[in-house]
Amino acid sequence: MPSEIEINNKKIYLERMSKPLQEKLKVVKYFPSGAKRILDVGCADGTVTIALAQLFPNIEFLGIDLDKEFISIAKDRAKEEGVKNVSFKKCYLRDLLQREEKYDAVVFISVMHEFYSYGEGISSVLKAMADAHELLVDNGEIVVRDMILHEYTKHTKFNVDTILEKIRNKKDIIPYLDDFEEIFGKADSIYKANHFLLKYFYTENWDRESKEYYVPVTFEQYQEMFSLLGMDMQYMNSYTIPFLSNKWMQDFGLTKHEIESLSSTGFIVARKK
């Protein structure tokens, strides 16, 4: 979660983060059975963390974030809704290593791309995974839900020309695609086309969104990280959420066949030995 000064419009940011709530709550499928304590990293205003705590009243949840205002909102919301099995703390993930508490699961919900974009790239992601590993009990799990693509999509050009032609037919979108290509290079692969399609509609905060790297870490890179940490991969999958499918069909006339190659909502679960 980026620090305060990096978010131009916090109201818009929080509204945007809360929209796909039901999709984010799918992380519950990957909680280890019998879990007693779960850590939510980059919790923002606590919308997801509180919803999880309400679903699992017998589990203690801790949400952490770097933004003081977000944590204040989260604490107030939990108090107003009477949710007692959740707490919030403004701190870095690494700060928790000084405490005795261990967790049955550490979850990163739509936040790892921000570790990369506003930290030190892939090294910040690896450090976060290593810290999370240290905070787990034996057989505890790291659960990542984020925008993730496979390595091979960087070289896949199938359907790209057709997709880009449909995008460029929308004249009002061309300036945003031009901005994107200036930052990330020509959208000549499924990887880059998918990346652009994930962000073009965030025009109200475009100066920030255009530069943020949404899909910086591939599934294969996550696998390598967990292998280095000696963790066992439990689950890995990606799909396209209905909101995006419908929007791309409506905005550009993309077909279901074309959208099949644009699976970017990823889940990864790794278990500590």
N, C-alpha and C positions, 0 to 999 in steps of 0.2 A: 504494500500500500504506500503510495507516494506521500511525501510530507505535505504540510499545509500549503506552502508557497507554490507548489506545483499544480494545484487544482484551481483553475480560473473561476469556475462556477460550481460551488459545492452542492447547491440545490439540484442543478441539472445532473451532476454526477451521481448523487444518491438516488434520484428518480430513475435514472438509467440502470443503476446497479440493482434496484429492487424489482424492475419489470419482469425479468425471467426467474422470479422466485421459485415457481414450481419446478423449473428445470434444475435449479441449483439444489433443491431439496432431494434430488435423486441420489445425492451422496449417501443418504441414509441406508441405501441398499448395501453399502460397502463397509458399514460399521461392524467391527468384530462383535460376535455374540458375547453377551455378558459384560459389555463395556461399562465402566464406572466413571471414567473421566476423559473428556475429549477437548482438544485445543483447536480453536478456529483462528487461523493466522490471516491477518488482513481483513478484519471483520467489518470495517467501515462503521456505519451507524448501528450495527448489530441486528439488522433486519433478519438475515439468515440465521444467525446464532440464536436469537430469541425464538424463532420459529422451530428450530431444532430442539431447543430446550423444552418447548411446549409439547412437542411430539414425544419426547423421552424424559419424563419428569424424574426418573430414577438415575439419570446420568447427570454429572456435574460438568457444565460447559464453561470454558474460559475463552473469551474473545480478546484478541490483542490487535492494536493498530498504532500507527505512528502519529495519527492526527488527533490532537487533544480535543478538538470540537466534536469530532465523530464519536470519540469515546464518551464524552459528556452526554451526547444525544442518546447513545446506546444505554447508558446507565439510567437516564431518566425514563426511557421507554420501558425498560425491564421493570422498573419500580412502578410505573403507571399501570402496566399490565399484570402486575403481581407475580412475575416469574422469578422464583427464588433459587432455582438451580442453575443460574447463570451469573457470571461476573465478567467485568471488563477491565482492561488495564492498558494504559499507554506505555508501550515499551517495544524494544527490538526483540525479535525471536531469541537471539543469543542471550539476552538478559535473563531468560528463564532457566538457563543452565545453572545459575547460582542457587536455584531453589531446589527443594527436595522432591517436589511433585513430579511424578511420571504420568504419562498419558497412554490410554489404550489406543487412541487414534489422534493423529495430527492431520488436520484437513486444510487444504489450500484451495479455496473456491474462487475461481476467476481472478487470481492474484499473482500467479507465478510470472506472467508476462510483464507485470509491473516491477517485480524484483529485477528482472532483466533490463527493462527500459530505463528505470530510475536508479538502478544500482550500478554494478560493475560488470554488466553482461552475464555471460554464462557462469562466471566465477561466483556471482551472487546467488544464482540458482543452486549451484552445487553446495555452497555454504549453507543455504537454507535447508537443503535436503539432509546435510550432515548434522545440523543442529536438531532438526526434527527427529532424526534417527536416535540421537543421544537422549531425547526427551521421552522416548517410547519405553514402555514395559516390554519384557520379552514377549514375542508374538504380537506386539502392537503393530499398527498399520499406518502408513502414510497414504493419504487419499488426495489425489490431485484431480481437480476438475477445472479445465481451462480450454483455451483455443489451441489445439495441437494438430499438427499435420505430420504425415509420414515423410521420411527423407526422399523417397522416390518421387514425390509430387514436385520436387524442385526441378526435375528433369522431364516431367510429363507434360506434353503439349496437346494431348488429345482433347478436342473441343475448345481449346483456348481461343483460337482465331474466331470461332463463331460466337463465343461468349463475349469477347472484347468488341466485336462488331456490334452486338446488341447494346453493350454499354455505351459505346460511342454514338449510337443513334439517339441517345438522350443528351441533347446539347448542353443542358444545365449541369450534367455530371462530368463533362469533359475537363473543366478546370480542376476538379478534385482528383481525377485520374492523372492529370498532368503533374499536380503537386506530389501525388503518391510516387509516380515514376521518377521524379527528380530526387526523391529521398531514397527509394528502395530499388531503383532500376526498372527497366522495361518489364511490364507485366506479360512476360512471354512464356509462362509456365502456369500450371494449375496452382502451384504454391502461391505465386504472387497474385494471380487473379482472385484466388480465394481470399487472400489477405485483404485485398482492396474491397471486396464485396462485404467483408466483415465491418468495414468502417466508414464507407462513403456517406452514410446517412446521419452521422454524428456532426452535422454541419454547425450546430450552435457552439461547439467547442473545438472547431476544426484545427486551430493553431496547435493545440495540444495533441489531439487525436491523430492528426496526420503524421506526426513524428513518432508516436508510440508504436513499438514493435509488438504486434498482437500475437504472432506465431513464431517466437524466436527459438523455441526448443522443440525438437521433433520427438516423436515416440522413441526412436532409436537412441537418441541422446539421453532421454530419461532412463531407458533400459541400462545404458552404460553406467550412469550415475548409481543406480541401485545395485548394479553388479559390483561396483567399486566399494559400496558400503556393505556388501555381503548380505543384501536383502533378497528375498524371494519374490519375484513378480507373481501376483495373484490374478490380476485382471488388467486388460487393456482393450479399449474399444473407442470408436468415434462414430458420430452420426451428424446429421444436419437437423437442427431444431425446427419445428414447424413454423415458427415466426419468421425465420430467415428464408425458408423455402417459399412461403407465401409471398414474402416481400420481394424476393428476386423474380418470382413469376409475374407479380403485379408491376414492378418497376421496369423490368427489362424483357419480359416475355420469355424467360428461360424455361426450357422444357424439363420435365421430370428426369429425362435421360441425362441432360446436361447437369442438373443439380446433383445427380448421383455421385459425380466426381468431386463434389464440394463438401465433403464431410470434415468438419473442423471442430466440433464440440467433443472434446476427448475426456475420458476417464482413465486414470491409472491407479492401481492399488498395489503396494509393495509391503511385504511383511518382514519384520525384524526377526532374525533367527534367535 
